[in-house]
Amino acid sequence: SWCQELLRIQVPENGFYIDATTGNGHDTLFLCELAKERGHVLGFDIQQQALNHTREMLVRNHMEDRARLICDSHVNMGKYAEEGSADAICFNFGYLPGGDHALATKPETSLAAIGEGLKLLKKGGVMSLCIYSGGDSGFEERDAVLLFLKDLDEKKYIVIVNQYYNRKNNPPIPAFIIKK
């Protein structure tokens, strides 16, 4: 919810948004609400189950016409969107809540997808990353993503990494990239 609140403040309504990991559809629905009638959302997931959950949520909320759901890796976002076109891109790293924990995001593809997303962001665009770690997903991806973010060119990007300071058991790490 923190990632959504920051996006609500930072990005324009009626824009073009990408949910790079649709999961159960909560961020996709949020982005469709931001899109209103004139905007558009692309949603990606490699699991058809995730896209089905997302589609059902959009239909229940009468927003299915605002999004195009694509069964493909977030690494391939550039095949579906123009460079410099996205107002916002959302990522949730880890596994599908309620799904197969063996099917989780991996450091190599996550870093490639973030890089691809940075090309798609327009100037002033925001990328939100919710980085889950511990348990089944381990810490390798978290560490790789945080190192990648730390090395982004400060002349091109503002990177903000947050933490839930009083939560136990490896809470998610919300991070944001703003393209200058």
N, C-alpha and C positions, 0 to 999 in steps of 0.2 A: 504493500500500500504506500510505503514511503516513495518508491520509485514512481508510482502513478501520480502522487501529489506533486513531486518536483516537475514531472512532465506537464501536468496541468498548468503550472505556473509559467513554464519556459517555452512551450511550443504553441503556435497559432492553431486555432480551430479551423476546420474546413481544409486541412492539409493532407499530405500524403505520408502515411506511417507504415512501418513494417514491424510485425511481431515475428521475430526470427525463430522463436521456439513456442509454438502456440500452446502446448500442454493441454490443460483442460479449458482454455479459452478465456480466462479472466482478463488478461492483458489485451487480447484481441477485442473483446467486448468494450473495454475501456477506450481503446483506440478508435473503435467505431463510434462511440459516443462523442469523442473529440472531432471525428471526421464530419459529423452532422450530415446534412444531405449532399453537400458538394465535395466532400473529401473522399479519400479511398484508403483502404488498408490491404496490405498483402500479409498473409499468415503462412508460415512455413513450419513443417514438422516432417520427420521421416517416418512417423508412426501414423498409420491410417486411423487407429483408435483415437489418437489425440485430435486429429482433424474432425472425426465424427463427433467427439465431445464438444469441440469448438463450434461446429456447425449447429448442433442442437441448441447450444446456449444462444447463439446469434438468432436462430429462428424464434426461440422463446421470447426474445427481446425485440423482435421485429427489426433486426439490423443485418440480416443476411445479404442484402443488396449492397452493403457498404464494403464488403470484404471479398477478396479472392483467396481461397485456401489452396495451398500448393503442397503436394506430397513430394518433398524434395529436401535436401540438406540445406541448411542456412548458408553453407559455403557457396551455394549456387545462386544467391540472391541477385547477383549482377546479371543473370540471364533474364530476369523479370523486371528490372528497374534500371533507370538511367543514372549515370553518375551525377552526383550533386542534386538529386531530386527529392530525397527523403527529409521530412521535417523531424522525424523521430524514429528510432529503432530500439526495440526492447528485446533483451535476452534474459532468460532464466536458465542458468546452467545447473546440471544435475540430471535427474530422471523424472519421468512423468509421475506425478503424485497418483498413487493407486495403481500404477502400471508395473511393468517388469523392471526391477531395479538393475538388471544386467544391461538394459538398454539406456545408457546414460551418455551425456555429452562427454567428449574426450578432449584433452588439452590441444592436440594437433588441429583438429577440425574447429574447435572453438576459437583458437587464435586466428586461423585462416578466415573464419566467418567474421570476426571482429574487424580484421583488416579489410575484408570485402565491404562490410558495413560502413567503414570510414570513408570509402570511395563514394558510397551512395548518399551519405549525409550532405545536405547543403550547408553553406556557411551559416552559422547560427543554429544549426540542427543539434539535437541532443540524442545521445545513445545512453540507454540505461542498461545496467548489467546487474542482475541479482545472482551473486555467486554463492552457491551452496557447497558445503564441504563436510567432511566427517562421515561417519556411518558407512553406507555402501559406496558413496562416491569418493571417499578419501580426500586427500589434500593436494594431490599432484596438480589437478586442474586449477584449483584456487591459486596455488603458488605461481603457476605459469601465467595465468591471467594477470595477477597483480604485478608480476615482473614486466610483462608486456606493457601494462598501463604506465608503469613508472618510467619506461624508456620512450614513451611517445614524445615527440617534439613539442616543447612548451611554446614555441612560436606559432604552432598550428592548432594546438588543442589545449583546453583546460580539462584537467582530470581531477575529479573529486571522489575520494573513497571514504565511505562512512562506516560506522560500526554500531551495532546494538550493544552498548557498553555494559548493561546490566542483565543480559540474557545468557543463559548457560547452554552447554551442549552445542557448540559450534553454530551459532546463529548465522543466517545468510549475511553476506557483505554486499550492501548496495553501493554501486559505483556509477559514476556519470562521466561521460565525455562530451564536451561541447566543442564543436568545430568552429574555430575562429574565422 
